[in-house]
């Protein structure tokens, strides 16, 4: 028995100290390593699976939040009767509202539903039901953009001594020719075109969501019934350009000059130019960036084609109740010419434009190049304003009547545009 135990001990010793022992130790180390690797892989898989679920929830929440932003834009559309708006004059800095699920009841501050809908729930905001057929997909909060929502340098502060003011988008003086963000005050005037901006926060699933800043197209700075950056040539006695606002009663009108040009004004004959004084203004310091205006609006426009087809039927689908926005770029040698057309809204031409008799427009005509008007056979009639980036030539029966309704208001009704967007 002792000899057997001794033999077994020597065998174990050889295994532990010999080549076979090294192999055993290596095998054990490999087994332990594989076990640790398998455990780590499993745990990593669990974490990754959870992250995939989180990512899916984030994506779904953001997509749902975007849906809420689009409903807000639709509900804020100024061309729709009953659109959401702050009716206070001036705008109420504390105005705000929620778009809630259609089946939901009014929510009170401090409730679990309020916390789930918006971590910073505002009990004073009006709650309106969503127009979409959903149960709990999104809550949308809308309020005026205020100074606290802006980043430094993002806006012109018209009243530095005040805080928390409403921020507007548009033109704060007649010398500003591109829309900017600003607050009202010493540097601003209420007579220029501008509208309060909106901040919209839309929460989707798992409180994932998006924030968007919205701005209405404020209209254009209209320096005159007829503006041309280059020479203005008026020939004969028939043309008439009237900057008095025919939309408003006499005594309540806020007229604009009949003609303004940074270039020269050349008159051959005895046309009618009102108001006079000041009459036509040449050498003006006002330079309007018409190309930038066209660029800003053309993506919302019906695109017309410069070819042999007649665009008149398309344009004439617009009405006083439903004005259109039209964009056309000169691509042919003969160029763009319209006559015997009646249209409403905004007509934008990238290039030169020629007009003949029977052209009637209610709204604004923007031409980046030259505009040549020959008003025989029914004449040319403008009810609004016309701005050209080149020369303007007027011959024959032409009747310009500045109309503030059509020059600055009606054509620009619509949904606000997204100018900033980010995930929450």
Order of alpha helices (4+ residues) and beta strands (2+ residues): alpha-alpha-beta-alpha-beta-beta-beta-beta-beta-beta-beta-beta-beta-beta-beta-beta-beta-beta-alpha-beta-alpha-beta-beta-beta-beta-beta-beta-beta-beta
